[in-house]
Amino acid sequence: MNARGIFGFLTVIVLLAVMAGIGIGAYNAGVNEGLAEAARVALAAGESPAVVYPPYAGHYGWGGGFGFFGFLLFILGFFLVIGLIRAAFGGGRGGGHGHGGWGGRRERMEELHRELHKRDEPQGSAG
C-alpha cells in the first residue's frame, strides 16, 4: 500500500468519526428536547413532571465512571483496532521483507517454479 492509499484510508476513517460525532450529538439533542417537551406538556396538564436522572449520575465524560482510566481504555481499544487492521492486511511482527524476510517464501516459489517446468517437459521422444 502506498502513501496515497494510506492517506485515503485515514481520511475515510476521520470522516466516519466526524459523521458519527455529528449523529450522536443530533440524537442527544433530540432526546433532550423530547424530555423538555414532555415536562412542558406535563406542567400544562397540571401534573408533576417526572425527574429524569442521567445514568451514572455524577460521572460525565470519558469512561462512564472510570475517570482517567476510562480514557486509557479508549486508547488501548484504539491500538487493538489498529492491530487487527494490520493483521487483516498481512502485517506481521517486526519489519524486514528484505533477504529472507518473508520466511523463505522466495526460495519455496523458485522450487515450485522448477518443479512445474520439470513436469511440463516432454518425457521422451517418440519420433
BAMAR-77510 format. One record per residue: residue in three letters; x, y, z of N, C-alpha, C, O in turn. Coordinates in steps of 0.2 Angstrom, whole numbers, plus 5000, padded with zeros to 4 digits. Layout:
residues N
ALAXYZXYZXYZXYZ ...
END
This chain:
residues 127
MET500449945000500050005000500550065000500950075004 ASN500350114996500750174995500550225000499950215003 ALA500850285000500650335005500050365003499650385007 ARG499850364996499250394994498650354997498150384999 GLY498750284996498150244999498050245006497550245009 ILE498650255010498650265017498250325019497850325023 PHE498450385015498150445017497350445015496950475019 GLY497150405010496450405008496050365014495550385016 PHE496450305016496150265021496050305028495450305031 LEU496550345030496450385036495950435035495650455040 THR495950465029495450515028494750495028494250525031 VAL494550435026493950405027493750385034493250395036 ILE494250365038494150355045494050415049493550415053 VAL494350465047494250535051493550555049493150585053 LEU493350555042492650575040492150535044491650565046 LEU492250475044491750425048491650445055491150455058 ALA492250465058492250485065491850555066491450555071 VAL491950595061491650665062490850655061490450685064 MET490750615056490050605055489650565061489050585062 ALA490050525064489750485070489650535075489150535079 GLY490150585076490050635081489450675080489150695085 ILE489350695074488850745072488150705074487650735076 GLY488150645071487550605073487350595080486750595082 ILE487850575084487750565091487550635094487050635099 GLY487850685092487650755095486950775093486550795097 ALA486750755087486050775085485550725089485050755091 TYR485750665090485250615093485250645100484650645103 ASN485750655104485750685111485350745111484950755116 ALA485350795106484950855106484250835106483850865109 GLY484050795102483350775101483050735107482550755109 VAL483450695110483250665117483150725122482650715125 ASN483650765123483550825127482950865126482550885130 GLU482850875120482250915118481550885119481050915121 GLY481550815118480950775119480850775127480250775129 LEU481350765131481250765138480950835140480550835145 ALA481250895138481050955140480250965137479850995141 GLU480150945131479450955129478950905133478350935135 ALA479150855135478750805140478650845146478050835149 ALA479150875149479050915155478550975154478150985159 ARG478651005149478151065147477451045147476951075149 VAL477350985143476650955142476350935149475750945151 ALA476750905153476550885160476350945164475850945168 LEU476750995164476651055168475951085165475551115169 ALA475851085159475251125156474651085158474151105158 ALA474751015159474150975161474050975168473550945170 GLY474451005172474351015179474650955183474550945189 GLU475050915179475450855183476150875185476350925183 SER476350835189477050845191477550805186477450745185 PRO478050845183478450815178478950765182479150775187 ALA479050705178479550655181480250685181480450725176 VAL480650675186481350695186481750635183481750585185 VAL482150655178482550605174483250615176483550675175 TYR483550565179484250575181484650535175484450485173 PRO485250565173485650535168485950475171486050465177 PRO486150425167486450365170487150375173487450425171 TYR487250345178487950355182487950435184488450465182 ALA487450455187487450525189488050545193488350515197 GLY488350595191488950625193489650605189490150635190 HIS489550555185490150535181489950555173489550525170 TYR490350605171490250635164490850625161491450625164 GLY490850625154491450625150491750555149491350515148 TRP492350555148492650485146492550435151492650445157 GLY492450375149492550315154491950295158491950235160 GLY491350335158490750315162490950295169490650235171 GLY491350325173491450315180492150295181492350285187 PHE492550285176493250255177493750315177494350305178 GLY493450375177493950435177494450435171494250415165 PHE495050445173495650455168495750385165495950375160 PHE495650325169495750265167495250245161495450205157 GLY494650275161494250265155494550285149494450255143 PHE494950345149495250375143495850325141495950315135 LEU496150295146496650245144496350185141496650155136 LEU495850165143495450105140495250125133495350085128 PHE495050185132494950205125495550205120495550175115 ILE496150225123496750225119496950155118497150135112 LEU496950105123497050035122496650005117496849965112 GLY495950025117495549995112495750025105495649985100 PHE495950085104496150115098496750075095496750055089 PHE497250055099497850025097497649945095497949915091 LEU497149925099496849855097496549855090496749805086 VAL496149905088495849905082496449915076496349885071 ILE496949955078497449965073497849905072498049885066 GLY497949865077498249805077497849755073498149715069 LEU497249755074496849705070496849725062496849675058 ILE496749785061496849805054497449785051497549765045 ARG498049795055498649775052498749705051499049685046 ALA498449665055498449595054498049575048498249525045 ALA497449605047497049585042497349605035497249565030 PHE497849655035498149665029498849635028499249665024 GLY498949585032499649555031500249575035500749555034 GLY500149625039500749655043500849605048500449575051 GLY501549595050501749545055502149575060502149645061 ARG502449535064502849565069503549595066503749565061 GLY503749655068504349675066504349695058503749685055 GLY504849715056504849735049505349685045505449625047 GLY505549705040506049675036505749625031505649565032 HIS505649645025505449605020506049595015505949585009 GLY506649605018507249605014507449535012507049495011 HIS508049515014508349455012508049405017508249405023 GLY507649355014507349305019506849335024506649295028 GLY506649395023506149425027505449395027505049405032 TRP505249365022504649335021504649255023504249225021 GLY505149235027505149175029505349125024505049065024 GLY505749135019505949095014505449085009505549035005 ARG505049125008504449125003504749124996504549084992 ARG505249164995505549164988505849104986505749084981 GLU506249074991506549004989506048954988506148914983 ARG505448954991504948904990504648914983504448864980 MET504548984982504248994975504748974969504448944964 GLU505348984970505848964965505848884964505848864959 GLU505848854970505748774970505148754966505148704962 LEU504548784968503948764964504048784957503748744953 HIS504348834955504448854948504848804944504648784939 ARG505348784947505748724944505348664943505448624938 GLU505048644949504648584948504048584943503948534940 LEU503748644942503248644937503548644930503248614925 HIS504148674929504548664922504748594921504648574915 LYS504948554926505048484925504448444923504548394919 ARG503948464926503348424924503048434917502748394914 ASP503148494915502948514908503448494903503248494897 GLU504048474904504448444899504248384896503948344900 PRO504348374890504148304887504548244890505148254891 GLN504248194891504548134894505048094890505548074892 GLY504948094884505348054879505248074872504648104870 SER505648064867505548074860505248014857505547964857 ALA504648024854504347974850504447974843504147934839 GLY504948014841505048024833505647994831505747994825 
END
